[in-house]
Every structure is written in structure tokens, then in C-alpha cells.
Amino acid sequence: MGVHQQGIVRLSAEDAIRLSVRHTPRMRTSFAPYHRHRFPAEIISHCVWLYFRFALSYRDVEEMLAMRGVILTYETVREWCLKFGQTYANDLRRRSPRPGDRWHLDEVFLKINGRIHYLWRAVDQDGDVLDILVQSKRDKKAAKKFFRKLLRGLRYVPRVIVTDKLRSYGAAKAELLLSVEHCQQKYQNNRAENSHQPTRLRERLMRRFKSPGHAQRFLSAFGIIASHFRVGRHFCTAGVYREMMKGRFNVWTQVVGTEVTA
């Protein structure tokens, strides 16, 4: 089955599949999205989780799987992330509790192919990502488009929105969110501004985004998946943190279709 070389057991694709099924009996390996895939759902979902959860490249994920004896290429990891990343993120959003009623909105510039674009991001009072949108401008029209995207996806109106002093927010709010309280005081929007830090880290690792579409595709999945596993460790005890993470991983196994059936 495997050949021992310097303590590493290298498995073929067939060996990996056989071992995965043997050690995790009665798994939903026939889950529809994985039909006709050579590797089982456990390996595919693990690769997608590694890439979106941590600051790793496709080649890093390839090497980590190779250390475990699963031989695949970084192009395979890339295709899995493109195919399943947004699907997982959408399902996570559907299964998550309703976000808070205090929205923090902010925009940050992205330099893509020598041109300035703007990443619009909204988070709730707990720091959970609500949505993102990459646009070429930050005027009233762009702000209205982002508000519409938020309202259409979340399907409820917030109690308060917190923004910086960009006038586009006020102009768009006057038309779409007239009854909502609007706060623009200094330092109140630090939560949204801090939420850009993981994006900047990945942007440097990826040597910038290749196109607005590339940025939108990656960040739409990355924001939801990374946010799901970021539970505010410094706000709770070790025991509470472990219980919270256990619940988050249970939701993840349901989303990716690898939960053990009774």
C-alpha cells in the first residue's frame, strides 16, 4: 500500500480513498457535489479549509497533504477552492445565526493591475463578515450598490450603521435606509477597519489580486469561511472557546457533507 521513505508514508489516490472510507465508516461520500471526484470529500474539504482558513498558498497546501501521504498537485487544490469555496461559504451563511443589528461599513483601496479599486466591507458588532464588494469607485452610486447587496443578502434592516465620514454613505442612506441611525464619530468604526487586516495579509501572500473578478471571488469565500472560525478567543475562557470551536466544526462538517450518519 505505502512505501516508507524517511518516516513518510506515501499513498496513491486509491490508497487514500480506501483508508479514508475505512477509518470513517458510514460517511456521506456520495454527497452530490463530489460525484466523479477521484478524492473523497474529507480530503477535498480539508484542502479548501486549509487554504481559506490560514495564510497558505496552493503549493503550501499541496506540501502539507504530501507530508500526510496524499499526493496531489497545487492545480488540483486551486480547482477545488474555485469550485467549492463559494459553495461552502454560502451554506455557512445560511446556517449561521442572524447577524447583529449594528453594521460597521468601511472601504479600503486595492491596487489591481496598476488601477485603484475599492473593497467595500460590512461586519456586525461581533466582527462577523456580512458581505464584501469590489468596485472601481466609492461615490454615491457605489455606496447604493453595496447597500442593495447587503439588504438583498441579509433580508433585514439594521438598527444602526457605523461608517467613516465619506459622504457617499450619507447620500446612499438617505435613499435606501432613511429610518436607520447613522453614526460617523471618530474611532467608532475601528471594528470594520480592523477587519481589513486579514485581507491585506492574503493580498501580500498572493502578490496582489490579478483582476477585480479574482479579488471578488476569493474574498467572498475567504471572508465568510475565515470569519466562521474566528470566535474571539480573548473574550472567553479556554473551556468556552473549545466548546465554541467544537460547534463551529460541527457546522462545517454539515456544510461540506462529511458528517457521520447515525
N, C-alpha and C positions, 0 to 999 in steps of 0.2 A: 504493500500500500504506500508506504512512505520510505524515503531514504534518509538516514541520519547523516548530516554533514555539519560538524562543529556545533552539535546540540540543536540544530534546527530541523524540524520535520517538514519536508516539502510535499504538498499534496497536489494531486491533479484535480481538475474541476469535478470529476466524477467522485473522487475520494472525499472532497469537501462536502459535496451534496449528500453522500451516503452517511458521513459522520454527523452532519447537521440533523438529518432526519432521525438517526439512531439515538442521539442524545437529547432530542427534544420531541418526544413522541406526541402524536395527535396534534401537530401544528397545522395551521391553515396554510399549507404550502401551495394549495391550488387557488389562492386568492387571485381574482381575475387580472389585476394589473401585472402580475408576474408570469402570466401564461406564456409559455415558449421561451422563457429565460433560462439560460444554462445554469446559473447560480440560484440558490434558494433565497427566499425573502429575507431570512436572517442576515445573510451576508450583504445583500443589496442595501437593505435599510441601515445596516451598521455603517457602511461606507458613506451613505448620504448624511447620516447623523454626525460622523466624524468631520466631514467637510464643512457643514454648516454650523456646527456647534463650536469648533475650535479654529484657530488661525492656522489652517493647514492648506497646502496646495494639493492638487490631484496626485502629484508624484509622492508627496508625503503619505497620503492615504494608501497608495499602492505599496509603499515600503512597509508601512505598518501591517498591512494584510499579509505581505510576503513573510514578515517575521513570524506570523501565526501559521504559515504554511499554505496560505491561499494565494495562488499565483494568478494575477490578472494585470492588465495594463492601465496606465493612468487615463487613457482614452475611454476605457470601459467605465471608470469611475466618473469621468466627465459626462458621458451619455446617461448614466444612472441619475446623476444630480440634475441634469436638464429635464429628464423625463419625470422623475418622482419628487423632486424638491418642492415645486409649487403645489403638487397634489397633496403632499404631506402637510404643507403649511395651511392650505385651505381647510383640510379636515381638522387640524389642530384648532383653527379659529372657530369652526362650527362647534367643537366640543368644549371649548373654553367657556368659563362663566362670563356673563355680560360684563364688559369693561366698566370702569368708573365713569362718573358723570362730569368729571373735570378734565378737559382736554388741554394738553400743552402742545402747541404747534410751533415749529421753527423750520427755517430753511437754511441750507448751507450750500456753498458753491462746490461744484465738481468740474474739474478741467478734463474734457474729453476731446481727444484729437485736436488740441490747441484751442478749443472753444469753451466758453464758460456756460455751464448748465447749473441748474439748481435742484437740489434734493429737498423736497418738502416732506416733513415727517411729523406725525402726530402720536403722542403717547398719553396714557391716562395718568392719574395721580400716583399709581403704583409703579410707573415706569414701563408698563407693558405696551409694546408697539401696537398701534391701531392700524396704521396704513402708511405707505410712502408713495411718492410720485415724483418722477424725474421730469423736469420741464426746462425749456430754454429761457424762460423769463420768470420774473417774480412780480408782475403787475397785477392789477385787479382781476383781469381775465384768468390768469394762472391761479390766483387765490380762490376764485369761484369754482374753477375746475377741481381743485383739491377738496374744497368743502363738499361739492356734489359727490365726489368719490367716497368720502368719509360717510356721508349720510346714506348713500346707497348701500354701502357695505355693512354698516353697523345698524341701520334702520331705527335709530332713535336720536333724539336731540339732546345735547349735553346741557348741564346746568350752567357751567362756566367754561369759557375758553380763555387760555392764557397765551399771549403772544409777545413778541418784541414790539418795537414801535414802528414797524413797517406799515405804511399807510394802506397798503393793499389789503391787509386783514380787515381793517375797519370798513373799507368800502365794500368788500365782499360780504361781510357780516351784516351790513345794513340791508342787503337784499335777500340773503338766504337765512340768516339766524338773528332776526331782529329782536326777538324776546330773550336772547341769551346774554348773560352778563359777560362783559369783556374786560379782562384785566391786562394791563400793559406796564405795570410797575417794574422797576429795575430789580433784578435778581429773582423775581418770581418764576421766571421761565428756565431756571437752571436745569430742571429735570429734562426738558426737551433738548437743551444744548448739550448736556452730558450724554444723551442717548446717541449722539453722532460719533462718539469715540470708537466704538467697535467698527463702525463703517470706515473710519479713517485708517484703522489698523488693517482691515482687509484690503482697502484700496492700495495701501503701500505694498502689501504682500503680493497683490495681483499686478503690480506695476501700472496702476490706473486702469480704469474701465475702458473697453475698446470702443464702445458706442453707447448712446443713450438707452437703446434697447437692451444691451448687455447689462448695464447698470440696473435697469428696472427689473429684469428677470432675476438677477442674482439677489438684489436687495429685498424684493418682495418675499422670497422664500427665506432668506437669511434672517430678516427682521423678526418674523413670526417664530421660526424654529429656535433661534438663539434666545429670544425673549421667553419662550416657554420653559427653558431650563435655567433661567436666571431668576432666582426666587428671593433675593435679598438676604444673603447668608448672614450679614452683620446685624440684622434686625431680630434674629431668633436664636434660641439655644441649639445645641448640637442635635438633641433628640428631635426637636420640632423640625429642624432642617432636614434630617434624614426621612422623617415621615412625609414632608412636603415633596422631597425628591422622589420618594417611592411612588407617590401619587402621580407625579409628572411622568415617570417612566411607565406606569401602568397605562396612562392615556396614550403615550407614544406607541406602545405595543399594539394597542387597539387601532391606532391610526395606520400603522404600517402593515397590519394584518398578520401579526405573528403571535397573538396571544394563545395560550394553551387552552384548549376546549376541555370542559369537564366530562 
